[in-house]
Amino acid sequence: MRSQFEDNFLFGAATSAYQIEGATDADGRGPSIWDSFCAKQGTIVDRSNGDIACDHYNRLGADVHLMKELGLSAYRFSIAWPRIQASGRGSANPKGLAFYDRLLDQLLAHGITPYATLYHWDLPLALGEKGGWENRDTAELFADYAHCVSKHFGDRIANWATFNEPRCAAFVGHLEGRHAPGLTSLKATLAAAHHMLVAHGLGIQAMRSNTKSKLGIVLDMKPYHPIDDDPANEIAARHGDTIFNHWFADPLFGKGYPADVVEAFGEAMPTIQDNDLKTIAQPIDSLGINYYTRNLTRANHKLPFPHAEEVKNPAARYSDMGWEVFPSGLTEILTRLHQRYNVPDYYIAENGGAFPDKANDHNFVNDADRIYYMEQHLQAVAKAKAQGVPVSAYMAWSLLDNFEWGLGYTKRFGIVRVDYQNQTRTPKASAHWYRDFIHGKA
């Protein structure tokens, strides 16, 4: 119930630049690695791209008004680096800054608290062509970008995150090849991961002098559970959990990289310079958590380390992504994180489900499965708060149906349906339920 949350608890929704903005060649925006990735044959399942997406760049005012109508008190978005610095370096593009100026002004005018992410995977292509995150220079350039943006927008943004899901950007983009830049190298993956963490630390340092707002990062998290008490399955689950959850979090909080995984990765480990771990472990004010599911695991030594194979739970509900609906995992993640890292503030930066939406003749979707998902996960947040975890906000993923990376437009996460042919927005049943919940009526 709404009464389980403080009056000042923020309920919002989240998006990201490449997934909704469109206008990829407008007003001085440079190309990103995702523009290039989408242009390659076989990378996106429906052969689509983000050229138009939800046309948010041209529909900003109407979208903010929609947020207000839904009762949202917070909005998490990302700033497109190529829109600010077309080549990833140099002076800021005035028209790019002006777009986000308009967004911030309208959010604040409607009483909606802005949460901004500096990097949600859309690296300027000019940097990608020079090695991208495998190139340590990219971390230094990111710090310049962070300084530029935080100086311009200052304290109009309540909460800043340097990166969204560096794990996904590194491992899915550089090892699995399903995301830009489409590589399949463990060595490239670990170099990219390390340089993103260094960039985070340098970015936090660069922003501290420009803003008094909360600074942090957003990590994707999920628990790994062995399918049974077989020791091999427990070891595989533990190693999977370490790589997914702690490979990034431990260095951020001064614990360094997990020693057992460092040993397992061996020669694939990148060069770590003398001050790197100190730079990475800059004090942060808040930690954003993206939570969707858990991993039910059994050992499979035919797979590379951590030899962990995900298996299905025959008794569970699953989303259209094939992800188990497992709300108690969010309570588990939040309580475990707080015990291990004791961060002063957490917020749910993304939480939601893709489901096989069926629109009627009026474009309305009666998405009872999404309502169940949101209700159960809000209850999981309330349980974590009752156990002393300081969670201050919840962001539904996503405000709008949008470009879902390698899956194109084949999966819909939005609480608002987007008709991609005419860009009509139609709030789904889940949006109405969320509005009523926020107002204490659900």
Secondary structure as a PSIPRED ss2 file (coil, helix, strand):
# PSIPRED VFORMAT (PSIPRED V4.0)

   1 M C   1.000  0.000  0.000
   2 R H   0.000  1.000  0.000
   3 S H   0.000  1.000  0.000
   4 Q H   0.000  1.000  0.000
   5 F C   1.000  0.000  0.000
   6 E C   1.000  0.000  0.000
   7 D C   1.000  0.000  0.000
   8 N C   1.000  0.000  0.000
   9 F C   1.000  0.000  0.000
  10 L E   0.000  0.000  1.000
  11 F E   0.000  0.000  1.000
  12 G E   0.000  0.000  1.000
  13 A E   0.000  0.000  1.000
  14 A E   0.000  0.000  1.000
  15 T C   1.000  0.000  0.000
  16 S C   1.000  0.000  0.000
  17 A H   0.000  1.000  0.000
  18 Y H   0.000  1.000  0.000
  19 Q H   0.000  1.000  0.000
  20 I H   0.000  1.000  0.000
  21 E C   1.000  0.000  0.000
  22 G C   1.000  0.000  0.000
  23 A C   1.000  0.000  0.000
  24 T C   1.000  0.000  0.000
  25 D C   1.000  0.000  0.000
  26 A C   1.000  0.000  0.000
  27 D C   1.000  0.000  0.000
  28 G C   1.000  0.000  0.000
  29 R C   1.000  0.000  0.000
  30 G C   1.000  0.000  0.000
  31 P C   1.000  0.000  0.000
  32 S E   0.000  0.000  1.000
  33 I H   0.000  1.000  0.000
  34 W H   0.000  1.000  0.000
  35 D H   0.000  1.000  0.000
  36 S H   0.000  1.000  0.000
  37 F H   0.000  1.000  0.000
  38 C H   0.000  1.000  0.000
  39 A H   0.000  1.000  0.000
  40 K C   1.000  0.000  0.000
  41 Q C   1.000  0.000  0.000
  42 G C   1.000  0.000  0.000
  43 T C   1.000  0.000  0.000
  44 I C   1.000  0.000  0.000
  45 V C   1.000  0.000  0.000
  46 D C   1.000  0.000  0.000
  47 R C   1.000  0.000  0.000
  48 S C   1.000  0.000  0.000
  49 N C   1.000  0.000  0.000
  50 G C   1.000  0.000  0.000
  51 D C   1.000  0.000  0.000
  52 I C   1.000  0.000  0.000
  53 A C   1.000  0.000  0.000
  54 C C   1.000  0.000  0.000
  55 D C   1.000  0.000  0.000
  56 H C   1.000  0.000  0.000
  57 Y C   1.000  0.000  0.000
  58 N C   1.000  0.000  0.000
  59 R C   1.000  0.000  0.000
  60 L H   0.000  1.000  0.000
  61 G H   0.000  1.000  0.000
  62 A H   0.000  1.000  0.000
  63 D H   0.000  1.000  0.000
  64 V H   0.000  1.000  0.000
  65 H H   0.000  1.000  0.000
  66 L H   0.000  1.000  0.000
  67 M H   0.000  1.000  0.000
  68 K H   0.000  1.000  0.000
  69 E H   0.000  1.000  0.000
  70 L C   1.000  0.000  0.000
  71 G C   1.000  0.000  0.000
  72 L C   1.000  0.000  0.000
  73 S C   1.000  0.000  0.000
  74 A E   0.000  0.000  1.000
  75 Y E   0.000  0.000  1.000
  76 R E   0.000  0.000  1.000
  77 F E   0.000  0.000  1.000
  78 S E   0.000  0.000  1.000
  79 I C   1.000  0.000  0.000
  80 A C   1.000  0.000  0.000
  81 W H   0.000  1.000  0.000
  82 P H   0.000  1.000  0.000
  83 R H   0.000  1.000  0.000
  84 I H   0.000  1.000  0.000
  85 Q C   1.000  0.000  0.000
  86 A C   1.000  0.000  0.000
  87 S C   1.000  0.000  0.000
  88 G C   1.000  0.000  0.000
  89 R C   1.000  0.000  0.000
  90 G C   1.000  0.000  0.000
  91 S C   1.000  0.000  0.000
  92 A C   1.000  0.000  0.000
  93 N C   1.000  0.000  0.000
  94 P H   0.000  1.000  0.000
  95 K H   0.000  1.000  0.000
  96 G H   0.000  1.000  0.000
  97 L H   0.000  1.000  0.000
  98 A H   0.000  1.000  0.000
  99 F H   0.000  1.000  0.000
 100 Y H   0.000  1.000  0.000
 101 D H   0.000  1.000  0.000
 102 R H   0.000  1.000  0.000
 103 L H   0.000  1.000  0.000
 104 L H   0.000  1.000  0.000
 105 D H   0.000  1.000  0.000
 106 Q H   0.000  1.000  0.000
 107 L H   0.000  1.000  0.000
 108 L H   0.000  1.000  0.000
 109 A H   0.000  1.000  0.000
 110 H C   1.000  0.000  0.000
 111 G C   1.000  0.000  0.000
 112 I C   1.000  0.000  0.000
 113 T E   0.000  0.000  1.000
 114 P E   0.000  0.000  1.000
 115 Y E   0.000  0.000  1.000
 116 A E   0.000  0.000  1.000
 117 T E   0.000  0.000  1.000
 118 L E   0.000  0.000  1.000
 119 Y E   0.000  0.000  1.000
 120 H C   1.000  0.000  0.000
 121 W C   1.000  0.000  0.000
 122 D C   1.000  0.000  0.000
 123 L C   1.000  0.000  0.000
 124 P E   0.000  0.000  1.000
 125 L H   0.000  1.000  0.000
 126 A H   0.000  1.000  0.000
 127 L H   0.000  1.000  0.000
 128 G H   0.000  1.000  0.000
 129 E C   1.000  0.000  0.000
 130 K C   1.000  0.000  0.000
 131 G C   1.000  0.000  0.000
 132 G H   0.000  1.000  0.000
 133 W H   0.000  1.000  0.000
 134 E H   0.000  1.000  0.000
 135 N C   1.000  0.000  0.000
 136 R C   1.000  0.000  0.000
 137 D H   0.000  1.000  0.000
 138 T H   0.000  1.000  0.000
 139 A H   0.000  1.000  0.000
 140 E H   0.000  1.000  0.000
 141 L H   0.000  1.000  0.000
 142 F H   0.000  1.000  0.000
 143 A H   0.000  1.000  0.000
 144 D H   0.000  1.000  0.000
 145 Y H   0.000  1.000  0.000
 146 A H   0.000  1.000  0.000
 147 H H   0.000  1.000  0.000
 148 C H   0.000  1.000  0.000
 149 V H   0.000  1.000  0.000
 150 S H   0.000  1.000  0.000
 151 K H   0.000  1.000  0.000
 152 H H   0.000  1.000  0.000
 153 F H   0.000  1.000  0.000
 154 G H   0.000  1.000  0.000
 155 D H   0.000  1.000  0.000
 156 R H   0.000  1.000  0.000
 157 I C   1.000  0.000  0.000
 158 A C   1.000  0.000  0.000
 159 N E   0.000  0.000  1.000
 160 W E   0.000  0.000  1.000
 161 A E   0.000  0.000  1.000
 162 T E   0.000  0.000  1.000
 163 F E   0.000  0.000  1.000
 164 N E   0.000  0.000  1.000
 165 E C   1.000  0.000  0.000
 166 P H   0.000  1.000  0.000
 167 R H   0.000  1.000  0.000
 168 C H   0.000  1.000  0.000
 169 A H   0.000  1.000  0.000
 170 A H   0.000  1.000  0.000
 171 F H   0.000  1.000  0.000
 172 V H   0.000  1.000  0.000
 173 G H   0.000  1.000  0.000
 174 H H   0.000  1.000  0.000
 175 L C   1.000  0.000  0.000
 176 E C   1.000  0.000  0.000
 177 G C   1.000  0.000  0.000
 178 R C   1.000  0.000  0.000
 179 H C   1.000  0.000  0.000
 180 A C   1.000  0.000  0.000
 181 P C   1.000  0.000  0.000
 182 G C   1.000  0.000  0.000
 183 L C   1.000  0.000  0.000
 184 T C   1.000  0.000  0.000
 185 S C   1.000  0.000  0.000
 186 L H   0.000  1.000  0.000
 187 K H   0.000  1.000  0.000
 188 A H   0.000  1.000  0.000
 189 T H   0.000  1.000  0.000
 190 L H   0.000  1.000  0.000
 191 A H   0.000  1.000  0.000
 192 A H   0.000  1.000  0.000
 193 A H   0.000  1.000  0.000
 194 H H   0.000  1.000  0.000
 195 H H   0.000  1.000  0.000
 196 M H   0.000  1.000  0.000
 197 L H   0.000  1.000  0.000
 198 V H   0.000  1.000  0.000
 199 A H   0.000  1.000  0.000
 200 H H   0.000  1.000  0.000
 201 G H   0.000  1.000  0.000
 202 L H   0.000  1.000  0.000
 203 G H   0.000  1.000  0.000
 204 I H   0.000  1.000  0.000
 205 Q H   0.000  1.000  0.000
 206 A H   0.000  1.000  0.000
 207 M H   0.000  1.000  0.000
 208 R H   0.000  1.000  0.000
 209 S C   1.000  0.000  0.000
 210 N C   1.000  0.000  0.000
 211 T C   1.000  0.000  0.000
 212 K C   1.000  0.000  0.000
 213 S C   1.000  0.000  0.000
 214 K E   0.000  0.000  1.000
 215 L E   0.000  0.000  1.000
 216 G E   0.000  0.000  1.000
 217 I E   0.000  0.000  1.000
 218 V E   0.000  0.000  1.000
 219 L E   0.000  0.000  1.000
 220 D E   0.000  0.000  1.000
 221 M C   1.000  0.000  0.000
 222 K C   1.000  0.000  0.000
 223 P C   1.000  0.000  0.000
 224 Y E   0.000  0.000  1.000
 225 H E   0.000  0.000  1.000
 226 P E   0.000  0.000  1.000
 227 I C   1.000  0.000  0.000
 228 D C   1.000  0.000  0.000
 229 D C   1.000  0.000  0.000
 230 D C   1.000  0.000  0.000
 231 P H   0.000  1.000  0.000
 232 A H   0.000  1.000  0.000
 233 N H   0.000  1.000  0.000
 234 E H   0.000  1.000  0.000
 235 I H   0.000  1.000  0.000
 236 A H   0.000  1.000  0.000
 237 A H   0.000  1.000  0.000
 238 R H   0.000  1.000  0.000
 239 H H   0.000  1.000  0.000
 240 G H   0.000  1.000  0.000
 241 D H   0.000  1.000  0.000
 242 T H   0.000  1.000  0.000
 243 I H   0.000  1.000  0.000
 244 F H   0.000  1.000  0.000
 245 N H   0.000  1.000  0.000
 246 H H   0.000  1.000  0.000
 247 W H   0.000  1.000  0.000
 248 F H   0.000  1.000  0.000
 249 A H   0.000  1.000  0.000
 250 D H   0.000  1.000  0.000
 251 P H   0.000  1.000  0.000
 252 L H   0.000  1.000  0.000
 253 F C   1.000  0.000  0.000
 254 G C   1.000  0.000  0.000
 255 K C   1.000  0.000  0.000
 256 G C   1.000  0.000  0.000
 257 Y C   1.000  0.000  0.000
 258 P C   1.000  0.000  0.000
 259 A H   0.000  1.000  0.000
 260 D H   0.000  1.000  0.000
 261 V H   0.000  1.000  0.000
 262 V H   0.000  1.000  0.000
 263 E H   0.000  1.000  0.000
 264 A H   0.000  1.000  0.000
 265 F H   0.000  1.000  0.000
 266 G H   0.000  1.000  0.000
 267 E H   0.000  1.000  0.000
 268 A H   0.000  1.000  0.000
 269 M C   1.000  0.000  0.000
 270 P C   1.000  0.000  0.000
 271 T C   1.000  0.000  0.000
 272 I C   1.000  0.000  0.000
 273 Q C   1.000  0.000  0.000
 274 D C   1.000  0.000  0.000
 275 N C   1.000  0.000  0.000
 276 D H   0.000  1.000  0.000
 277 L H   0.000  1.000  0.000
 278 K H   0.000  1.000  0.000
 279 T H   0.000  1.000  0.000
 280 I H   0.000  1.000  0.000
 281 A C   1.000  0.000  0.000
 282 Q C   1.000  0.000  0.000
 283 P C   1.000  0.000  0.000
 284 I C   1.000  0.000  0.000
 285 D C   1.000  0.000  0.000
 286 S E   0.000  0.000  1.000
 287 L E   0.000  0.000  1.000
 288 G E   0.000  0.000  1.000
 289 I E   0.000  0.000  1.000
 290 N E   0.000  0.000  1.000
 291 Y C   1.000  0.000  0.000
 292 Y C   1.000  0.000  0.000
 293 T C   1.000  0.000  0.000
 294 R C   1.000  0.000  0.000
 295 N E   0.000  0.000  1.000
 296 L E   0.000  0.000  1.000
 297 T E   0.000  0.000  1.000
 298 R E   0.000  0.000  1.000
 299 A E   0.000  0.000  1.000
 300 N C   1.000  0.000  0.000
 301 H C   1.000  0.000  0.000
 302 K C   1.000  0.000  0.000
 303 L C   1.000  0.000  0.000
 304 P C   1.000  0.000  0.000
 305 F C   1.000  0.000  0.000
 306 P C   1.000  0.000  0.000
 307 H C   1.000  0.000  0.000
 308 A E   0.000  0.000  1.000
 309 E E   0.000  0.000  1.000
 310 E E   0.000  0.000  1.000
 311 V C   1.000  0.000  0.000
 312 K C   1.000  0.000  0.000
 313 N C   1.000  0.000  0.000
 314 P C   1.000  0.000  0.000
 315 A C   1.000  0.000  0.000
 316 A C   1.000  0.000  0.000
 317 R C   1.000  0.000  0.000
 318 Y E   0.000  0.000  1.000
 319 S C   1.000  0.000  0.000
 320 D C   1.000  0.000  0.000
 321 M C   1.000  0.000  0.000
 322 G C   1.000  0.000  0.000
 323 W C   1.000  0.000  0.000
 324 E E   0.000  0.000  1.000
 325 V C   1.000  0.000  0.000
 326 F C   1.000  0.000  0.000
 327 P C   1.000  0.000  0.000
 328 S H   0.000  1.000  0.000
 329 G H   0.000  1.000  0.000
 330 L H   0.000  1.000  0.000
 331 T H   0.000  1.000  0.000
 332 E H   0.000  1.000  0.000
 333 I H   0.000  1.000  0.000
 334 L H   0.000  1.000  0.000
 335 T H   0.000  1.000  0.000
 336 R H   0.000  1.000  0.000
 337 L H   0.000  1.000  0.000
 338 H H   0.000  1.000  0.000
 339 Q H   0.000  1.000  0.000
 340 R H   0.000  1.000  0.000
 341 Y H   0.000  1.000  0.000
 342 N C   1.000  0.000  0.000
 343 V C   1.000  0.000  0.000
 344 P C   1.000  0.000  0.000
 345 D C   1.000  0.000  0.000
 346 Y E   0.000  0.000  1.000
 347 Y E   0.000  0.000  1.000
 348 I E   0.000  0.000  1.000
 349 A E   0.000  0.000  1.000
 350 E E   0.000  0.000  1.000
 351 N C   1.000  0.000  0.000
 352 G C   1.000  0.000  0.000
 353 G C   1.000  0.000  0.000
 354 A C   1.000  0.000  0.000
 355 F C   1.000  0.000  0.000
 356 P C   1.000  0.000  0.000
 357 D C   1.000  0.000  0.000
 358 K C   1.000  0.000  0.000
 359 A E   0.000  0.000  1.000
 360 N C   1.000  0.000  0.000
 361 D C   1.000  0.000  0.000
 362 H C   1.000  0.000  0.000
 363 N C   1.000  0.000  0.000
 364 F C   1.000  0.000  0.000
 365 V E   0.000  0.000  1.000
 366 N C   1.000  0.000  0.000
 367 D C   1.000  0.000  0.000
 368 A H   0.000  1.000  0.000
 369 D H   0.000  1.000  0.000
 370 R H   0.000  1.000  0.000
 371 I H   0.000  1.000  0.000
 372 Y H   0.000  1.000  0.000
 373 Y H   0.000  1.000  0.000
 374 M H   0.000  1.000  0.000
 375 E H   0.000  1.000  0.000
 376 Q H   0.000  1.000  0.000
 377 H H   0.000  1.000  0.000
 378 L H   0.000  1.000  0.000
 379 Q H   0.000  1.000  0.000
 380 A H   0.000  1.000  0.000
 381 V H   0.000  1.000  0.000
 382 A H   0.000  1.000  0.000
 383 K H   0.000  1.000  0.000
 384 A H   0.000  1.000  0.000
 385 K H   0.000  1.000  0.000
 386 A H   0.000  1.000  0.000
 387 Q C   1.000  0.000  0.000
 388 G C   1.000  0.000  0.000
 389 V C   1.000  0.000  0.000
 390 P C   1.000  0.000  0.000
 391 V E   0.000  0.000  1.000
 392 S E   0.000  0.000  1.000
 393 A E   0.000  0.000  1.000
 394 Y E   0.000  0.000  1.000
 395 M E   0.000  0.000  1.000
 396 A E   0.000  0.000  1.000
 397 W E   0.000  0.000  1.000
 398 S C   1.000  0.000  0.000
 399 L C   1.000  0.000  0.000
 400 L E   0.000  0.000  1.000
 401 D C   1.000  0.000  0.000
 402 N C   1.000  0.000  0.000
 403 F C   1.000  0.000  0.000
 404 E C   1.000  0.000  0.000
 405 W H   0.000  1.000  0.000
 406 G H   0.000  1.000  0.000
 407 L H   0.000  1.000  0.000
 408 G C   1.000  0.000  0.000
 409 Y C   1.000  0.000  0.000
 410 T C   1.000  0.000  0.000
 411 K C   1.000  0.000  0.000
 412 R C   1.000  0.000  0.000
 413 F C   1.000  0.000  0.000
 414 G C   1.000  0.000  0.000
 415 I C   1.000  0.000  0.000
 416 V E   0.000  0.000  1.000
 417 R E   0.000  0.000  1.000
 418 V E   0.000  0.000  1.000
 419 D E   0.000  0.000  1.000
 420 Y C   1.000  0.000  0.000
 421 Q C   1.000  0.000  0.000
 422 N C   1.000  0.000  0.000
 423 Q C   1.000  0.000  0.000
 424 T E   0.000  0.000  1.000
 425 R E   0.000  0.000  1.000
 426 T E   0.000  0.000  1.000
 427 P E   0.000  0.000  1.000
 428 K C   1.000  0.000  0.000
 429 A H   0.000  1.000  0.000
 430 S H   0.000  1.000  0.000
 431 A H   0.000  1.000  0.000
 432 H H   0.000  1.000  0.000
 433 W H   0.000  1.000  0.000
 434 Y H   0.000  1.000  0.000
 435 R H   0.000  1.000  0.000
 436 D H   0.000  1.000  0.000
 437 F H   0.000  1.000  0.000
 438 I H   0.000  1.000  0.000
 439 H C   1.000  0.000  0.000
 440 G C   1.000  0.000  0.000
 441 K C   1.000  0.000  0.000
 442 A C   1.000  0.000  0.000
